[in-house]
Amino acid sequence: MKNSFLVIGTGEVGLSMLQALHDYQDVYQLDLTVAALVRPSGAVIQDFKQHTQFRNVKLEAVDLLTSEVTELAEVFGRYDTIICCSGFSIGKGMQIKITEAVLQAGVRRYVPWQFGADYDQIGRGSAQPVFDEQLDVRDLLRAQDRTQWVIVSTGMITSFLFREDFGVISLENKVVHALGDWNHSLTLTCCEDIGKLTIEVLFHQPEIVNEVVFVSGETATFTQIAEEVEAVFNTTFERILWSKAHLSSALEQRPDDVFNKYRMVFTHPGVTWPMEKTFNYQWRIPTIGIREWAKTNILTLQS
């Protein structure tokens, strides 16, 4: 069905995607069919129904883990565009499984879970093994010509930067750690903008087909990140460099620590790109930077 969308997953990114579809449909008075794939759990479904703006969203109750590829393909085949918003947490091999089902179903257009780094530039064998699966997905998509695809590269999700367990910004200890170098930068995009910009990409004319599209809420060096955080919270933060040698040693000592893997991989050049290169810059679409996001999502809640 033309103009039908299935969003896989209703976490932060999935909800932002559904909100963006809702807003786009409302602004441009479009006749869209929108569905969300959720786990077949009464609690999950009930929780989703609390979002009253999504009352017209159809629910597909499917267990991604236990369903066979052919079963998923049967569901996916009912939709024109599939947007995967279920990330690494659903388990190893799942992005391959979902992609194989999309291709088997002959879906017209697919947006895989690639909201993150420039995996082509990072390459295989990085500190974060799950990134290799992202390249496997790209290989599958590039090896065929039946299903069109669009990859939206967003950099790090802004909220991840503020996780205490990630350790780059510790609001508790008033510390900012730089990964590798103070002049190294990160591209950051918040969930709201990931949804908004992905939908803008999908409705762009002429249609964007079989491309990696780069977006960014803000691209900032670790020095600039520290300055932004100090400005938001109106206090001085201690600045500590975690060198590549330090991060490598920490990874060797605790190789299964997921945050050690992420800290190391985010020293790579493939996690950052200039704003001038982005879709949103080229089309003058405003985005939410670090300072604005922190004021809204942290400072407001603390006051």
Summary of the structure (lengths in Angstrom):
residues: 303
radius of gyration: 19.5
end to end distance: 47.4
largest distance: 55.8
contacts: 959
relative contact order: 0.13
helix: 46%
strand: 18%
